[in-house]
């Protein structure tokens, strides 16, 4: 009686034991490497909102995204530190205001992110 070959434990498998299929096709190197900074839900929301609006106030972003002050502050700061958005603080009368804008670098990074997502969607639909 011959020995039965064991399945390679390194290959991910479906519940039925079949090898998982990889995404293949015309895909450029690094397309699957999504920008982790943008990929987080709140930061993606901030960039999406700023991509279609010239600028937004802290209050507008907070209402649009449905997040807390602290949550928005932390995520906006990360995007600002990366150079993806700019933050301007000023007074309107006696009230402090904070305004955010998408930078050129932020727009390019966001467009690359969208290109990556579109490539993934196209390739998975073609499979």
URSUL-V307206 format. One record per residue. N is the residue number from 1. NEAR is the number of other C-alpha atoms within 8 Angstrom. D_CENTER is the distance of its C-alpha to the mean C-alpha in Angstrom with 2 decimals. Layout:
((N & NEAR & D_CENTER) (N & NEAR & D_CENTER))
//
This chain:
((1 & 2 & 54.16) (2 & 3 & 51.18) (3 & 4 & 48.20) (4 & 4 & 45.02) (5 & 4 & 42.05) (6 & 4 & 39.35) (7 & 4 & 35.76) (8 & 5 & 33.57) (9 & 5 & 31.83) (10 & 4 & 28.95) (11 & 7 & 27.91) (12 & 7 & 25.64) (13 & 9 & 27.60) (14 & 8 & 27.43) (15 & 5 & 29.57) (16 & 5 & 32.36) (17 & 6 & 32.26) (18 & 7 & 30.98) (19 & 8 & 28.69) (20 & 8 & 25.06) (21 & 4 & 24.20) (22 & 4 & 21.63) (23 & 7 & 19.51) (24 & 6 & 21.81) (25 & 5 & 22.54) (26 & 4 & 21.89) (27 & 7 & 18.73) (28 & 5 & 18.47) (29 & 5 & 18.31) (30 & 5 & 14.90) (31 & 9 & 13.17) (32 & 7 & 12.23) (33 & 5 & 10.83) (34 & 9 & 7.06) (35 & 8 & 6.10) (36 & 6 & 6.23) (37 & 8 & 6.36) (38 & 11 & 3.19) (39 & 9 & 2.24) (40 & 8 & 5.32) (41 & 7 & 6.83) (42 & 9 & 8.83) (43 & 13 & 6.90) (44 & 10 & 4.80) (45 & 9 & 8.50) (46 & 11 & 10.03) (47 & 12 & 8.70) (48 & 8 & 9.50) (49 & 9 & 12.78) (50 & 13 & 13.65) (51 & 9 & 13.13) (52 & 6 & 15.93) (53 & 7 & 18.01) (54 & 8 & 19.90) (55 & 9 & 19.50) (56 & 11 & 19.14) (57 & 10 & 21.03) (58 & 10 & 19.94) (59 & 6 & 21.89) (60 & 8 & 20.32) (61 & 12 & 16.71) (62 & 12 & 18.08) (63 & 8 & 19.87) (64 & 6 & 17.17) (65 & 9 & 14.65) (66 & 6 & 17.60) (67 & 8 & 16.92) (68 & 7 & 19.57) (69 & 7 & 20.52) (70 & 6 & 19.79) (71 & 8 & 16.32) (72 & 12 & 15.37) (73 & 8 & 17.32) (74 & 8 & 15.70) (75 & 10 & 12.05) (76 & 11 & 13.41) (77 & 8 & 15.47) (78 & 9 & 12.80) (79 & 12 & 11.22) (80 & 11 & 14.89) (81 & 7 & 15.90) (82 & 7 & 13.46) (83 & 10 & 15.05) (84 & 14 & 12.15) (85 & 13 & 14.14) (86 & 10 & 17.85) (87 & 9 & 19.71) (88 & 7 & 23.32) (89 & 8 & 25.68) (90 & 7 & 28.99) (91 & 8 & 31.71) (92 & 7 & 32.59) (93 & 4 & 36.16) (94 & 5 & 36.07) (95 & 6 & 32.57) (96 & 8 & 29.69) (97 & 10 & 26.66) (98 & 10 & 23.17) (99 & 11 & 21.38) (100 & 13 & 17.91) (101 & 11 & 17.20) (102 & 14 & 14.57) (103 & 10 & 16.07) (104 & 7 & 16.76) (105 & 8 & 14.66) (106 & 12 & 11.69) (107 & 11 & 12.45) (108 & 8 & 12.84) (109 & 10 & 9.58) (110 & 10 & 7.82) (111 & 8 & 10.48) (112 & 8 & 10.06) (113 & 11 & 6.51) (114 & 8 & 8.35) (115 & 8 & 11.31) (116 & 11 & 9.97) (117 & 9 & 9.06) (118 & 8 & 12.45) (119 & 10 & 14.21) (120 & 9 & 13.32) (121 & 8 & 14.47) (122 & 8 & 17.50) (123 & 11 & 18.50) (124 & 8 & 18.37) (125 & 6 & 20.33) (126 & 5 & 22.82) (127 & 5 & 23.56))
//
